[in-house]
Amino acid sequence: MIIPVSLLLGSVSLDLVSLYCIKRSKGFKRVTWGVAGLVAIMAAFVLLSFVVRYMPLGVAYSIWGSLGVLGTVLIDRYVFNSRLGKQGLIGIVFIVAGIVALQI
């Protein structure tokens, strides 16, 4: 089970790199950042395609998406100094609960 989890975490990491690059591209005004974001998201989906060899697509994609959302919130908070309100925090709790429920 180490290989699919490692591939999944690698895919999520590339997804987060792509989102960081897209934010830095300022709406693709900085082309290099935009292209880097596109390359990273393509690589993330390639890794995700390997993950689904080992686990069902629904489980893999829901974990990937949830971890991506959580990671994006953390990057937005700690790198770009964005605040998340009470409703946002409640939403994050539900996302974490959903990931836990999938693993049970």
MOPAC internal coordinates of N, CA, C and O (Angstrom, degrees):
PM7 1SCF
backbone

  N    0.0000 0     0.00 0     0.00 0    0    0    0
  C    1.4549 1     0.00 0     0.00 0    1    0    0
  C    1.5302 1   111.72 1     0.00 0    2    1    0
  O    1.2310 1   120.45 1   170.89 1    3    2    1
  N    1.3274 1   116.75 1    -9.11 1    3    2    1
  C    1.4657 1   119.85 1  -178.38 1    5    3    2
  C    1.5271 1   110.87 1   -68.71 1    6    5    3
  O    1.2310 1   119.63 1   141.75 1    7    6    5
  N    1.3131 1   118.32 1   -38.25 1    7    6    5
  C    1.4626 1   120.75 1  -177.31 1    9    7    6
  C    1.5282 1   111.54 1   -63.95 1   10    9    7
  O    1.2310 1   118.50 1   128.88 1   11   10    9
  N    1.3405 1   120.47 1   -51.12 1   11   10    9
  C    1.4654 1   117.96 1  -179.30 1   13   11   10
  C    1.5317 1   112.76 1   -64.70 1   14   13   11
  O    1.2310 1   120.12 1   143.75 1   15   14   13
  N    1.3133 1   117.38 1   -36.25 1   15   14   13
  C    1.4656 1   119.71 1   178.99 1   17   15   14
  C    1.5291 1   110.06 1   -66.77 1   18   17   15
  O    1.2310 1   120.54 1   138.59 1   19   18   17
  N    1.3256 1   116.58 1   -41.41 1   19   18   17
  C    1.4671 1   120.29 1   178.07 1   21   19   18
  C    1.5259 1   110.99 1   -63.46 1   22   21   19
  O    1.2310 1   120.68 1   136.17 1   23   22   21
  N    1.3193 1   116.31 1   -43.83 1   23   22   21
  C    1.4606 1   120.13 1   178.05 1   25   23   22
  C    1.5228 1   111.05 1   -63.63 1   26   25   23
  O    1.2310 1   120.43 1   140.05 1   27   26   25
  N    1.3341 1   116.79 1   -39.95 1   27   26   25
  C    1.4550 1   121.02 1   179.45 1   29   27   26
  C    1.5249 1   111.21 1   -64.69 1   30   29   27
  O    1.2310 1   120.56 1   136.04 1   31   30   29
  N    1.3203 1   116.53 1   -43.96 1   31   30   29
  C    1.4671 1   119.89 1   178.13 1   33   31   30
  C    1.5277 1   111.40 1   -65.90 1   34   33   31
  O    1.2310 1   120.46 1   143.34 1   35   34   33
  N    1.3233 1   116.73 1   -36.66 1   35   34   33
  C    1.4590 1   120.16 1   175.20 1   37   35   34
  C    1.5162 1   111.57 1   -63.83 1   38   37   35
  O    1.2310 1   120.57 1   138.94 1   39   38   37
  N    1.3283 1   116.51 1   -41.06 1   39   38   37
  C    1.4516 1   121.28 1   178.38 1   41   39   38
  C    1.5235 1   111.54 1   -64.60 1   42   41   39
  O    1.2310 1   120.58 1   136.86 1   43   42   41
  N    1.3328 1   116.50 1   -43.14 1   43   42   41
  C    1.4693 1   120.64 1   177.55 1   45   43   42
  C    1.5241 1   109.80 1   -63.01 1   46   45   43
  O    1.2310 1   120.43 1   138.62 1   47   46   45
  N    1.3258 1   116.78 1   -41.38 1   47   46   45
  C    1.4646 1   120.22 1   179.51 1   49   47   46
  C    1.5249 1   111.24 1   -61.85 1   50   49   47
  O    1.2310 1   120.44 1   136.85 1   51   50   49
  N    1.3130 1   116.77 1   -43.15 1   51   50   49
  C    1.4659 1   119.96 1   177.72 1   53   51   50
  C    1.5217 1   111.50 1   -65.59 1   54   53   51
  O    1.2310 1   120.54 1   144.53 1   55   54   53
  N    1.3223 1   116.57 1   -35.47 1   55   54   53
  C    1.4582 1   120.77 1   175.76 1   57   55   54
  C    1.5263 1   110.07 1   -61.03 1   58   57   55
  O    1.2310 1   120.60 1   135.84 1   59   58   57
  N    1.3242 1   116.45 1   -44.16 1   59   58   57
  C    1.4625 1   120.45 1   179.73 1   61   59   58
  C    1.5222 1   111.74 1   -66.92 1   62   61   59
  O    1.2310 1   120.53 1   142.31 1   63   62   61
  N    1.3338 1   116.59 1   -37.69 1   63   62   61
  C    1.4618 1   120.41 1   175.79 1   65   63   62
  C    1.5284 1   109.41 1   -61.70 1   66   65   63
  O    1.2310 1   120.73 1   137.61 1   67   66   65
  N    1.3243 1   116.22 1   -42.39 1   67   66   65
  C    1.4671 1   119.38 1  -179.18 1   69   67   66
  C    1.5248 1   111.24 1   -63.79 1   70   69   67
  O    1.2310 1   120.30 1   138.87 1   71   70   69
  N    1.3259 1   117.03 1   -41.13 1   71   70   69
  C    1.4628 1   119.77 1   179.69 1   73   71   70
  C    1.5288 1   111.44 1   -66.77 1   74   73   71
  O    1.2310 1   120.40 1   141.93 1   75   74   73
  N    1.3145 1   116.85 1   -38.07 1   75   74   73
  C    1.4632 1   121.19 1   175.81 1   77   75   74
  C    1.5308 1   110.09 1   -61.26 1   78   77   75
  O    1.2310 1   121.03 1   133.82 1   79   78   77
  N    1.3264 1   115.64 1   -46.18 1   79   78   77
  C    1.4661 1   119.99 1  -179.18 1   81   79   78
  C    1.5259 1   111.38 1   -64.12 1   82   81   79
  O    1.2310 1   120.43 1   139.49 1   83   82   81
  N    1.3257 1   116.79 1   -40.51 1   83   82   81
  C    1.4667 1   120.22 1   179.44 1   85   83   82
  C    1.5248 1   109.98 1   -63.16 1   86   85   83
  O    1.2310 1   120.35 1   137.95 1   87   86   85
  N    1.3280 1   116.95 1   -42.05 1   87   86   85
  C    1.4697 1   120.42 1   177.96 1   89   87   86
  C    1.5330 1   110.07 1   -61.74 1   90   89   87
  O    1.2310 1   120.89 1   136.96 1   91   90   89
  N    1.3285 1   115.91 1   -43.04 1   91   90   89
  C    1.4717 1   120.36 1  -179.54 1   93   91   90
  C    1.5321 1   112.18 1   -69.28 1   94   93   91
  O    1.2310 1   120.27 1   158.77 1   95   94   93
  N    1.3247 1   117.09 1   -21.23 1   95   94   93
  C    1.4668 1   119.94 1  -178.29 1   97   95   94
  C    1.5245 1   112.64 1   -73.51 1   98   97   95
  O    1.2310 1   120.77 1   165.64 1   99   98   97
  N    1.3397 1   116.13 1   -14.36 1   99   98   97
  C    1.4743 1   121.56 1   179.81 1  101   99   98
  C    1.5285 1   111.19 1    52.87 1  102  101   99
  O    1.2310 1   121.72 1  -122.35 1  103  102  101
  N    1.3450 1   114.31 1    57.65 1  103  102  101
  C    1.4604 1   119.69 1   178.73 1  105  103  102
  C    1.5220 1   113.16 1    69.63 1  106  105  103
  O    1.2310 1   120.80 1  -146.53 1  107  106  105
  N    1.3161 1   116.07 1    33.47 1  107  106  105
  C    1.4651 1   124.60 1  -179.96 1  109  107  106
  C    1.5270 1   112.79 1    66.34 1  110  109  107
  O    1.2310 1   120.52 1  -159.52 1  111  110  109
  N    1.3301 1   116.61 1    20.48 1  111  110  109
  C    1.4660 1   119.10 1   172.23 1  113  111  110
  C    1.5230 1   110.01 1   -73.09 1  114  113  111
  O    1.2310 1   120.91 1   151.06 1  115  114  113
  N    1.3254 1   115.86 1   -28.94 1  115  114  113
  C    1.4638 1   121.52 1   173.57 1  117  115  114
  C    1.5281 1   106.20 1  -102.76 1  118  117  115
  O    1.2310 1   121.16 1   -84.48 1  119  118  117
  N    1.3005 1   115.39 1    95.52 1  119  118  117
  C    1.4645 1   122.09 1  -169.66 1  121  119  118
  C    1.5305 1   112.40 1   -60.93 1  122  121  119
  O    1.2310 1   119.73 1   141.33 1  123  122  121
  N    1.3079 1   118.13 1   -38.67 1  123  122  121
  C    1.4642 1   120.63 1  -177.44 1  125  123  122
  C    1.5248 1   110.81 1   -60.35 1  126  125  123
  O    1.2310 1   120.40 1   135.23 1  127  126  125
  N    1.3455 1   116.84 1   -44.77 1  127  126  125
  C    1.4653 1   120.07 1   177.79 1  129  127  126
  C    1.5263 1   110.87 1   -64.35 1  130  129  127
  O    1.2310 1   120.33 1   140.83 1  131  130  129
  N    1.3156 1   116.98 1   -39.17 1  131  130  129
  C    1.4592 1   120.46 1   179.56 1  133  131  130
  C    1.5149 1   112.61 1   -64.51 1  134  133  131
  O    1.2310 1   120.90 1   135.48 1  135  134  133
  N    1.3121 1   115.89 1   -44.52 1  135  134  133
  C    1.4749 1   120.52 1   178.74 1  137  135  134
  C    1.5267 1   109.85 1   -64.77 1  138  137  135
  O    1.2310 1   120.19 1   138.69 1  139  138  137
  N    1.3312 1   117.24 1   -41.31 1  139  138  137
  C    1.4683 1   120.40 1   177.73 1  141  139  138
  C    1.5261 1   110.43 1   -60.16 1  142  141  139
  O    1.2310 1   120.45 1   140.37 1  143  142  141
  N    1.3261 1   116.74 1   -39.63 1  143  142  141
  C    1.4585 1   120.58 1   177.31 1  145  143  142
  C    1.5198 1   112.44 1   -63.26 1  146  145  143
  O    1.2310 1   120.66 1   137.87 1  147  146  145
  N    1.3233 1   116.34 1   -42.13 1  147  146  145
  C    1.4656 1   120.35 1   178.74 1  149  147  146
  C    1.5288 1   111.96 1   -65.26 1  150  149  147
  O    1.2310 1   120.61 1   137.81 1  151  150  149
  N    1.3214 1   116.45 1   -42.19 1  151  150  149
  C    1.4641 1   120.38 1   178.65 1  153  151  150
  C    1.5298 1   110.06 1   -63.55 1  154  153  151
  O    1.2310 1   120.50 1   137.60 1  155  154  153
  N    1.3290 1   116.65 1   -42.40 1  155  154  153
  C    1.4724 1   120.34 1  -178.99 1  157  155  154
  C    1.5241 1   111.49 1   -64.63 1  158  157  155
  O    1.2310 1   119.81 1   139.19 1  159  158  157
  N    1.3360 1   117.97 1   -40.81 1  159  158  157
  C    1.4685 1   119.03 1  -178.69 1  161  159  158
  C    1.5325 1   110.79 1   -71.02 1  162  161  159
  O    1.2310 1   120.09 1   146.92 1  163  162  161
  N    1.3260 1   117.44 1   -33.08 1  163  162  161
  C    1.4644 1   119.30 1   175.65 1  165  163  162
  C    1.5254 1   110.35 1   -65.30 1  166  165  163
  O    1.2310 1   120.43 1   137.09 1  167  166  165
  N    1.3200 1   116.78 1   -42.91 1  167  166  165
  C    1.4645 1   120.31 1   177.61 1  169  167  166
  C    1.5297 1   110.98 1   -64.33 1  170  169  167
  O    1.2310 1   120.24 1   144.13 1  171  170  169
  N    1.3317 1   117.15 1   -35.87 1  171  170  169
  C    1.4646 1   120.99 1   178.11 1  173  171  170
  C    1.5294 1   110.46 1   -62.15 1  174  173  171
  O    1.2310 1   120.32 1   137.63 1  175  174  173
  N    1.3240 1   116.99 1   -42.37 1  175  174  173
  C    1.4628 1   119.62 1   179.46 1  177  175  174
  C    1.5259 1   112.06 1   -71.03 1  178  177  175
  O    1.2310 1   119.96 1   148.65 1  179  178  177
  N    1.3178 1   117.68 1   -31.35 1  179  178  177
  C    1.4688 1   119.64 1   174.88 1  181  179  178
  C    1.5272 1   109.32 1   -62.53 1  182  181  179
  O    1.2310 1   120.17 1   132.72 1  183  182  181
  N    1.3362 1   117.28 1   -47.28 1  183  182  181
  C    1.4669 1   119.78 1   177.71 1  185  183  182
  C    1.5229 1   111.23 1   -62.14 1  186  185  183
  O    1.2310 1   120.32 1   139.46 1  187  186  185
  N    1.3331 1   117.00 1   -40.54 1  187  186  185
  C    1.4669 1   120.08 1   178.72 1  189  187  186
  C    1.5287 1   111.05 1   -62.05 1  190  189  187
  O    1.2310 1   120.30 1   146.75 1  191  190  189
  N    1.3247 1   117.04 1   -33.25 1  191  190  189
  C    1.4661 1   119.74 1   178.16 1  193  191  190
  C    1.5305 1   111.43 1   -65.79 1  194  193  191
  O    1.2310 1   120.26 1   149.48 1  195  194  193
  N    1.3374 1   117.11 1   -30.52 1  195  194  193
  C    1.4659 1   119.91 1   175.49 1  197  195  194
  C    1.5226 1   111.10 1   -74.36 1  198  197  195
  O    1.2310 1   120.75 1   145.98 1  199  198  197
  N    1.3272 1   116.17 1   -34.02 1  199  198  197
  C    1.4699 1   120.53 1  -179.66 1  201  199  198
  C    1.5186 1   111.02 1   -61.45 1  202  201  199
  O    1.2310 1   120.31 1   140.16 1  203  202  201
  N    1.3244 1   117.01 1   -39.84 1  203  202  201
  C    1.4676 1   119.49 1  -175.64 1  205  203  202
  C    1.5295 1   112.75 1   -71.43 1  206  205  203
  O    1.2310 1   119.72 1   176.12 1  207  206  205
  N    1.3076 1   118.14 1    -3.88 1  207  206  205
  C    1.4658 1   120.46 1   170.35 1  209  207  206
  C    1.5342 1   110.78 1   -72.17 1  210  209  207
  O    1.2310 1   121.14 1   153.68 1  211  210  209
  N    1.3375 1   115.42 1   -26.32 1  211  210  209
  C    1.4593 1   121.31 1  -173.84 1  213  211  210
  C    1.5260 1   114.21 1  -105.64 1  214  213  211
  O    1.2310 1   119.72 1   159.98 1  215  214  213
  N    1.3280 1   118.14 1   -20.02 1  215  214  213
  C    1.4651 1   120.23 1  -178.70 1  217  215  214
  C    1.5190 1   108.91 1  -144.40 1  218  217  215
  O    1.2310 1   120.57 1   -21.20 1  219  218  217
  N    1.3348 1   116.52 1   158.80 1  219  218  217
  C    1.4722 1   119.46 1  -178.64 1  221  219  218
  C    1.5352 1   111.57 1   -60.40 1  222  221  219
  O    1.2310 1   121.09 1   -34.25 1  223  222  221
  N    1.3091 1   115.52 1   145.75 1  223  222  221
  C    1.4645 1   121.45 1  -178.16 1  225  223  222
  C    1.5257 1   111.89 1   -57.09 1  226  225  223
  O    1.2310 1   120.22 1   135.76 1  227  226  225
  N    1.3332 1   117.19 1   -44.24 1  227  226  225
  C    1.4593 1   120.40 1  -177.95 1  229  227  226
  C    1.5171 1   112.65 1   -59.90 1  230  229  227
  O    1.2310 1   120.77 1   138.74 1  231  230  229
  N    1.3084 1   116.14 1   -41.26 1  231  230  229
  C    1.4671 1   120.59 1   179.56 1  233  231  230
  C    1.5259 1   109.98 1   -70.25 1  234  233  231
  O    1.2310 1   120.64 1   132.43 1  235  234  233
  N    1.3181 1   116.37 1   -47.57 1  235  234  233
  C    1.4766 1   120.46 1  -178.18 1  237  235  234
  C    1.5222 1   111.02 1   -61.04 1  238  237  235
  O    1.2310 1   120.39 1   133.62 1  239  238  237
  N    1.3264 1   116.85 1   -46.38 1  239  238  237
  C    1.4554 1   119.81 1  -176.24 1  241  239  238
  C    1.5209 1   111.94 1   -70.25 1  242  241  239
  O    1.2310 1   120.22 1   143.26 1  243  242  241
  N    1.3253 1   117.19 1   -36.74 1  243  242  241
  C    1.4664 1   118.82 1   179.57 1  245  243  242
  C    1.5274 1   110.94 1   -68.41 1  246  245  243
  O    1.2310 1   119.90 1   141.30 1  247  246  245
  N    1.3156 1   117.81 1   -38.70 1  247  246  245
  C    1.4683 1   120.53 1   176.44 1  249  247  246
  C    1.5246 1   109.38 1   -66.98 1  250  249  247
  O    1.2310 1   120.49 1   136.03 1  251  250  249
  N    1.3269 1   116.67 1   -43.97 1  251  250  249
  C    1.4649 1   121.66 1   179.61 1  253  251  250
  C    1.5264 1   110.46 1   -58.99 1  254  253  251
  O    1.2310 1   120.92 1   131.28 1  255  254  253
  N    1.3182 1   115.85 1   -48.72 1  255  254  253
  C    1.4593 1   120.12 1  -179.15 1  257  255  254
  C    1.5186 1   112.69 1   -64.75 1  258  257  255
  O    1.2310 1   120.83 1   137.93 1  259  258  257
  N    1.3198 1   116.02 1   -42.07 1  259  258  257
  C    1.4675 1   119.98 1  -179.05 1  261  259  258
  C    1.5224 1   111.65 1   -66.01 1  262  261  259
  O    1.2310 1   120.75 1   134.04 1  263  262  261
  N    1.3139 1   116.18 1   -45.96 1  263  262  261
  C    1.4701 1   118.93 1   178.03 1  265  263  262
  C    1.5278 1   110.79 1   -65.27 1  266  265  263
  O    1.2310 1   120.64 1   146.48 1  267  266  265
  N    1.3194 1   116.38 1   -33.52 1  267  266  265
  C    1.4549 1   120.20 1   176.18 1  269  267  266
  C    1.5233 1   111.93 1   -63.99 1  270  269  267
  O    1.2310 1   120.66 1   137.88 1  271  270  269
  N    1.3289 1   116.35 1   -42.12 1  271  270  269
  C    1.4682 1   120.46 1   177.86 1  273  271  270
  C    1.5276 1   110.38 1   -64.54 1  274  273  271
  O    1.2310 1   120.82 1   133.48 1  275  274  273
  N    1.3223 1   116.03 1   -46.52 1  275  274  273
  C    1.4686 1   119.39 1   179.14 1  277  275  274
  C    1.5302 1   111.36 1   -61.24 1  278  277  275
  O    1.2310 1   120.57 1   135.28 1  279  278  277
  N    1.3081 1   116.51 1   -44.72 1  279  278  277
  C    1.4564 1   120.68 1   179.02 1  281  279  278
  C    1.5225 1   112.40 1   -63.99 1  282  281  279
  O    1.2310 1   120.80 1   141.06 1  283  282  281
  N    1.3303 1   116.07 1   -38.94 1  283  282  281
  C    1.4565 1   120.46 1   178.48 1  285  283  282
  C    1.5231 1   110.82 1   -64.01 1  286  285  283
  O    1.2310 1   120.68 1   138.27 1  287  286  285
  N    1.3226 1   116.31 1   -41.73 1  287  286  285
  C    1.4688 1   120.31 1   177.72 1  289  287  286
  C    1.5267 1   110.12 1   -61.40 1  290  289  287
  O    1.2310 1   120.32 1   136.90 1  291  290  289
  N    1.3250 1   117.00 1   -43.10 1  291  290  289
  C    1.4612 1   120.40 1   179.79 1  293  291  290
  C    1.5269 1   111.99 1   -65.87 1  294  293  291
  O    1.2310 1   120.42 1   136.67 1  295  294  293
  N    1.3164 1   116.80 1   -43.33 1  295  294  293
  C    1.4631 1   120.23 1   178.16 1  297  295  294
  C    1.5264 1   110.35 1   -63.21 1  298  297  295
  O    1.2310 1   120.99 1   135.80 1  299  298  297
  N    1.3279 1   115.71 1   -44.20 1  299  298  297
  C    1.4546 1   119.89 1  -179.85 1  301  299  298
  C    1.5290 1   111.25 1   -61.83 1  302  301  299
  O    1.2310 1   120.67 1   142.42 1  303  302  301
  N    1.3175 1   116.32 1   -37.58 1  303  302  301
  C    1.4680 1   120.82 1  -178.71 1  305  303  302
  C    1.5225 1   111.93 1   -73.69 1  306  305  303
  O    1.2310 1   120.39 1   130.60 1  307  306  305
  N    1.3221 1   116.87 1   -49.40 1  307  306  305
  C    1.4615 1   120.06 1  -170.49 1  309  307  306
  C    1.5291 1   114.63 1   -92.98 1  310  309  307
  O    1.2310 1   119.72 1   158.26 1  311  310  309
  N    1.3194 1   118.15 1   -21.74 1  311  310  309
  C    1.4629 1   120.16 1   178.75 1  313  311  310
  C    1.5354 1   110.39 1   -98.22 1  314  313  311
  O    1.2310 1   120.85 1   136.80 1  315  314  313
  N    1.3401 1   115.98 1   -43.20 1  315  314  313
  C    1.4565 1   120.18 1  -176.15 1  317  315  314
  C    1.5335 1   113.41 1  -104.44 1  318  317  315
  O    1.2310 1   120.07 1  -173.99 1  319  318  317
  N    1.3347 1   117.47 1     6.01 1  319  318  317
  C    1.4696 1   124.22 1   176.02 1  321  319  318
  C    1.5196 1   114.17 1    54.01 1  322  321  319
  O    1.2310 1   120.42 1  -139.38 1  323  322  321
  N    1.3234 1   116.79 1    40.62 1  323  322  321
  C    1.4546 1   121.87 1   178.07 1  325  323  322
  C    1.5340 1   109.31 1   -92.32 1  326  325  323
  O    1.2310 1   120.37 1   -35.26 1  327  326  325
  N    1.3138 1   116.90 1   144.74 1  327  326  325
  C    1.4722 1   121.96 1  -179.45 1  329  327  326
  C    1.5252 1   109.94 1   -97.98 1  330  329  327
  O    1.2310 1   121.39 1   -31.34 1  331  330  329
  N    1.3390 1   114.95 1   148.66 1  331  330  329
  C    1.4553 1   121.79 1   177.04 1  333  331  330
  C    1.5219 1   107.56 1  -118.11 1  334  333  331
  O    1.2310 1   120.05 1   -53.51 1  335  334  333
  N    1.3088 1   117.52 1   126.49 1  335  334  333
  C    1.4616 1   121.90 1  -177.55 1  337  335  334
  C    1.5196 1   112.82 1   -76.30 1  338  337  335
  O    1.2310 1   121.66 1     2.48 1  339  338  337
  N    1.3357 1   114.43 1  -177.52 1  339  338  337
  C    1.4663 1   121.20 1  -178.49 1  341  339  338
  C    1.5281 1   111.77 1   -60.76 1  342  341  339
  O    1.2310 1   120.14 1   136.86 1  343  342  341
  N    1.3188 1   117.34 1   -43.14 1  343  342  341
  C    1.4651 1   120.32 1   179.22 1  345  343  342
  C    1.5288 1   111.29 1   -63.43 1  346  345  343
  O    1.2310 1   120.70 1   141.67 1  347  346  345
  N    1.3082 1   116.26 1   -38.33 1  347  346  345
  C    1.4651 1   120.41 1   177.70 1  349  347  346
  C    1.5105 1   111.86 1   -63.51 1  350  349  347
  O    1.2310 1   120.68 1   137.87 1  351  350  349
  N    1.3392 1   116.30 1   -42.13 1  351  350  349
  C    1.4670 1   119.83 1   178.46 1  353  351  350
  C    1.5229 1   111.34 1   -64.76 1  354  353  351
  O    1.2310 1   120.35 1   140.73 1  355  354  353
  N    1.3309 1   116.94 1   -39.27 1  355  354  353
  C    1.4652 1   120.39 1   176.79 1  357  355  354
  C    1.5306 1   109.93 1   -62.25 1  358  357  355
  O    1.2310 1   120.56 1   138.92 1  359  358  357
  N    1.3191 1   116.54 1   -41.08 1  359  358  357
  C    1.4629 1   120.72 1   177.16 1  361  359  358
  C    1.5208 1   112.25 1   -60.93 1  362  361  359
  O    1.2310 1   120.46 1   139.72 1  363  362  361
  N    1.3248 1   116.72 1   -40.28 1  363  362  361
  C    1.4627 1   121.35 1   178.66 1  365  363  362
  C    1.5262 1   110.01 1   -63.36 1  366  365  363
  O    1.2310 1   120.22 1   139.38 1  367  366  365
  N    1.3276 1   117.18 1   -40.62 1  367  366  365
  C    1.4738 1   120.75 1   177.30 1  369  367  366
  C    1.5249 1   110.02 1   -59.66 1  370  369  367
  O    1.2310 1   119.90 1   137.64 1  371  370  369
  N    1.3205 1   117.81 1   -42.36 1  371  370  369
  C    1.4565 1   120.44 1   178.62 1  373  371  370
  C    1.5327 1   112.10 1   -65.99 1  374  373  371
  O    1.2310 1   120.23 1   143.44 1  375  374  373
  N    1.3145 1   117.17 1   -36.56 1  375  374  373
  C    1.4679 1   120.06 1   177.20 1  377  375  374
  C    1.5232 1   110.36 1   -63.52 1  378  377  375
  O    1.2310 1   120.56 1   133.41 1  379  378  377
  N    1.3229 1   116.54 1   -46.59 1  379  378  377
  C    1.4726 1   120.36 1   179.09 1  381  379  378
  C    1.5254 1   109.90 1   -61.74 1  382  381  379
  O    1.2310 1   120.30 1   138.21 1  383  382  381
  N    1.3324 1   117.03 1   -41.79 1  383  382  381
  C    1.4705 1   120.42 1   178.25 1  385  383  382
  C    1.5273 1   110.90 1   -61.71 1  386  385  383
  O    1.2310 1   120.41 1   141.97 1  387  386  385
  N    1.3141 1   116.83 1   -38.03 1  387  386  385
  C    1.4639 1   120.21 1   178.00 1  389  387  386
  C    1.5254 1   112.52 1   -65.12 1  390  389  387
  O    1.2310 1   120.29 1   139.28 1  391  390  389
  N    1.3319 1   117.05 1   -40.72 1  391  390  389
  C    1.4598 1   120.63 1   177.79 1  393  391  390
  C    1.5200 1   109.73 1   -63.08 1  394  393  391
  O    1.2310 1   120.53 1   135.50 1  395  394  393
  N    1.3300 1   116.59 1   -44.50 1  395  394  393
  C    1.4822 1   120.76 1   178.87 1  397  395  394
  C    1.5198 1   109.83 1   -61.58 1  398  397  395
  O    1.2310 1   119.95 1   136.97 1  399  398  397
  N    1.3305 1   117.70 1   -43.03 1  399  398  397
  C    1.4664 1   121.04 1  -178.84 1  401  399  398
  C    1.5298 1   110.96 1   -62.83 1  402  401  399
  O    1.2310 1   119.75 1   144.10 1  403  402  401
  N    1.3139 1   118.09 1   -35.90 1  403  402  401
  C    1.4563 1   120.44 1   178.18 1  405  403  402
  C    1.5211 1   112.53 1   -66.00 1  406  405  403
  O    1.2310 1   120.76 1   150.04 1  407  406  405
  N    1.3165 1   116.15 1   -29.96 1  407  406  405
  C    1.4527 1   120.24 1  -176.47 1  409  407  406
  C    1.5266 1   112.67 1   -83.93 1  410  409  407
  O    1.2310 1   120.10 1   165.78 1  411  410  409
  N    1.3244 1   117.41 1   -14.22 1  411  410  409
  C    1.4873 1   120.62 1  -177.92 1  413  411  410
  C    1.5073 1   110.55 1   -76.74 1  414  413  411
  O    1.2310 1   120.10 1   180.00 1  415  414  413

